[in-house]
Amino acid sequence: MESISRKTFIKSSGLLLAGEILVKKAGAFASGAAQPAETASKPAKKWMLKNVRLETGFVYEDGEVIATETGLFRVEIEGGKIKAVLPNDPKADATDAKGQLMLPAFRDMHIHLDKTYYGGPWKARLAKNRSVKDMIAFEQKTLPELLKMSTYRAEKIIELLQSKGTNFARSHVNIEPTSKLDSLKNLQKAIENKKDSFGTELVAFPQHGVFYSHSEQWMKEAAAMDIDFIGGLDPNAIDGSVEKQIDFIVQLALDHGKGIDIHLHEGGEPGLKTVEYLTQKVIENPALAGKTFLSHCFVLARLEKPKLEEVSEKLAHARVGVISTIPFGSTIMPIPTLYRHGVTVMTGNDSIVDHWNTFGSGSVLQKSNLMAQLYGQSTELDLSRCLKLATCGILPLDEKGKQQWPKAGDEASVVLVDASCSAEAVARISPVKALVHRGNPVYRN
């Protein structure tokens, strides 16, 4: 169904249909589709949800968590923040959440919004493109055509993500001699169009290699623009030197106050050397701690246990995070080990229906489900903990079952799902019924 603007909705309904459509003083949820930002209502000063299901604690039997307690509440929202969580009043003049479970909005922390077939005619990936260098050559031919529709298609992917409960993404964007800065500029247009309903971080990504494709100057120009991270790609395999690429990226990040997020597909000694060299660079430059990430980092899946433990400890100490697409083909990442050592782990959809990957649902809740299945995390407690992969660490209950979210002052970016608790939401990949971004309702199913 088509999205509707706030102006049109007010004219036709006078905001009197709160029981039938999830609407109140904050504006209107679009029915069945993410609402385009140009028609999305801005956050109202104050509005309220009633009949909101929130988790309140765990139920124990013989010391084991066997269920999750929940209750119905009112949630007051003002200025894009949660103002208060109040006892429920079914008769209150408020938007009816109809008993649906409220969770923190989801975050996709590794995606390529700038290049996709999504939003256009169906097209599967080509079998002839086997290696990263094959893909580089292919992109050099196909990017000029993709750029013609890249703004529109980026908006369509954003709407897909919103329909899956995601209100924020970290997107890598091509910076190379073929598209120059055009891919970045086109994506920035899409982001501007969606700014009231979706948040982003951008990574200047040298998809064709920094030195392999002579992208140094383009990367320097991109670093001076409105981006958040400096990217990289397989330093040894693509640029022929771990040190040369990493040194360039680190210096660029330091010079411009950016973070770092490097694609690392390489295994073996080159992959391990990249992890260890980058980690040491972050230790030497504390400004990069907590702002440096290794995407994919498949080498960790192939390390012997003693070495994995050592590397995981170093990553945690340096505050270098890992972003995993969980899984990737037959590669199963050691995520429980990384968590145990305190390494920040996040996930994303990576490529969605593009020349790299034919698949992609747009759901990071599905990634939480996959993680649970891969590592045998099927109990009530374990499933509830898996939710943090989709929410970037935010959980309604702590390990002991104490309610820790939502609280007054938290950002009002929430999702309503058709589930009784977090564990069920993860296990069943429960349907997303509504999404609120910083107090602004942007999606309703």
KAKAUR-V5085 format. One line per field, one symbol per residue. phi: phi as a letter, one per 20 degrees, with the letter a starting at -180 (. if undefined). psi: psi as a letter, one per 20 degrees, with the letter a starting at -180 (. if undefined). burial: 1 if it has 24 or more other C-alpha atoms within 12 Angstrom, else 0. Layout:
phi->???
psi->???
burial->???
This chain:
phi->.ffceffffgfecmmddgfdcfbaffpcefenbfegffdfffgffbbbdcleecfcrdddblndfdacecbecdcecblncfeadcgfbgeffbfeelmffecfgecedbbdfebaegncffbefeffeddffgfffffgeeggffffcffffffffgfffffdnedbbddecgcaffeldffffffffffffdfecbdbcddfdfgdnfegdlegfffffffeeecdceebbkgffedmaffffffffffffffdmdecbdfcefdmffffffgfffgfffffcgfefmcccdemlfgffdefgffffffffffffeldecddekecmeedfefgffffenffccbaemedlcfebfependefffffffgffdmedegffffffgffedlnecfcefenefcbecgoffedccdcebeafgfgffdlggedaccdlndfcbbd
psi->qqqqrggggghhijkjkhhhqnqbhibppqojqppqhiipqqprhprqqrlppqpirqpqokiqoirpqrrprqopppkjqohqorqqnhjqnrpoikjqpprqqqpojorniioqipiaqpprqphingrhhghghghhhhghghhhjhgghghhgghgghijjpjqqopqpporhgicjhgghghhgggghjhijpqqqppoomhjqghhjljghhhgghhiamrhqprromgghgijpggggggggghggghjkrapoppoipabgggghgghggghhhhhnhiipijpqopflhhhijqqgghggggggggggilprpoqinaocjooqlghggghijppprrricpomaihphaohjpihhhgggggghjknirgggghhhhhhhjlipqhqahjjppipqqpiqpmoqqpqmqhrggggghjlqpphqppoliopiqp.
burial->0011110010000010010011111111111111111111111101111111111111000000001111111111111111111101000001111111111111111111111111100000000000010011011100100110111111111111111111111111111111111111111101101111111111111111111110110111011001111111111111101111111111111101111111111110011111111111111010111111111111111010000110111111011111111111000111111110111111111111111110011111111111110000010111111111111111111000100011100111111111111111111111111111111111111
